[in-house]
Amino acid sequence: MKYFFANWKMYHTYKEATALIDEIKNTSTNDDVTSVYFPNDLAIMYAVKQLGSPHVGAQNVAWAPAGAYTGATSAFLYREAGVSYALVGHSERRYIFGETNDAVRKKMEACIDADVVPILCIGETKEDIDDDKREYRLKKQLYTALEDLDMQGKELFVAYEPVWAVGTGEPCSPQIVAEVADWIRAQVQEEFDTHVVKILYGGSIHKDNVSSYFSTGKIDGVLVGGASTKKHSLFPLLQQING
Ligand code: PGA
């Protein structure tokens, strides 16, 4: 099974998101590919209605289940709306909105409690690379999120998204992604006793480079931002992934 996760961020108007959802609904996909779309919150229920619950995810969740949390939407509320997945700890949440590793951990727990599959996003910055701290950064993010976490039988997805590769047009090489994927797999299996982990790569993926990541045999899927948001780049990309 290959995974294609499309993070639409805040790129679309409601009209643009719903129009693209309609186009996606009318295309056929290979049974070996799981496609999940992460639209903005205003279009999310439309996506559930048109694409079906297993194909829709939230870009972020609040860690609290309910109550006096102005502006927040909990994993429970997403689940009730038919959303199946959620991105947790995306680099834009961490670095633009100041989300800490502890908040990421709480969001992992909130998703599991609400029966939403969390996609844990981790990745180092350019400064981390310059300081030779890639492993340090990834380890910190991974450990805070996963140590002693009861996945309650849920699938574990970890998306490796180097911050310097997200939205920059400067992807991480397939060879480095493969090495990091091996490292993540080993960490998860040795330290957290979780034997099945699905590894995704995200960061400047498009139709011409996507196959080079899958062909390493080390990743299970891709998390795509920019190239998934427009019909002219999305459909050729899907074609490549569907083979
Ligand atoms: P990008 O974003 O494909 O635009 O680099 C990836 C992501 O943020 O998940």
Residues whose N, C-alpha, C, O or C-beta is under 5 A from the ligand:
A	BS01	PGA	N7 A165 V166 G167 T168 G202 G203 S204 I205 L223 V224 G225 G226 A227
